[in-house]
Amino acid sequence: MLARPAVLEYAPGRRFRPVLALEPKVELSGRTAAGEPVSLWTSGLLERGFTLVRTGGELPGRADGWLLQLAPDAARLLAPMTR
């Protein structure tokens, strides 16, 4: 279950109310040939050049072909073009 806290404005009296939204956790997964569970999201990112990072201070390897577009109020990550 995923939990997302938020604060919403409540109409009567213009007060704010805390809210905790709960939603079921959905994850694509499969099994290896040995029967071990594997995340298909993680597997897909690793196949496209991403690397796992185990600590906050560790720098990831290069993910060649990916494009990061930065704007003052947004950022967009574009996948490599396939041919």
N, C-alpha and C positions, 0 to 999 in steps of 0.2 A: 504494500500500500504506500503510495506517495502522499506526503503531507506538504501543503503549501500554505504558509501563514500569510496573512494580508490584513490591512486595515482599510475598512470601507466606510464612507460617509453614510450615516443613517438619517433619512429625511426628517422625521419628527425631532425638532430641537436642534438640528444641525450638529449632531454629535457623531463621533467616530466609534465604530464597533470593531473589535478584533474578530477575525474570521479564520477558521482553519478548514481549508478545502481538502478533502480526501478523495483520492482516485485510485483505482486499481493499477498496479504496476504492470505494464505490458512490455514484454521483451521478446525479441526474436531469438530463438536459440535452437540448437541442433545437437547432435552427438557425433563425436569422432568415431573412427573405425574401431577404436578401443572401448567405445561406450562412454567416454568422458563428455560432460556438457561443455558446449562452446557457444559464446555469444556471436550471433551472425552480424550484429552491428560492428563489434570490435574486429571480427575477422575481415569484414569488408573494408574497414578503414586501414587495417594493416596491409591488405592486398593492394591498396591504392597509395602506399608510400608512407603512411603514418607509423610512428614508433611508440612503444609503451614507455611511460615515465613513471618511475617508482617513488621519487621524492620530489618535494617542492623546489629544491635547488637544482635538480637535474635538468639539463637542456635536452630537448628532443632532437632526434636526427632530422636531416633535411627531408622535406616532403616535396620533391621536385614536381613541377607541373601545376601545383596549386597556386591560385592567385588570390591575394588578399586586397580588397578594395576598401579604402578608408575614406570616410566623409566626416564632417564635423559632428553629425548626430547619428551615424550608423556605420556599421562595418559589414562587409559581405565576403564570404569565402566561396570561391568558385572552383569546382572540380576540374581536373585536367580534361582537355578535350580528347576524346577517343577517335581513332580513325578506322 
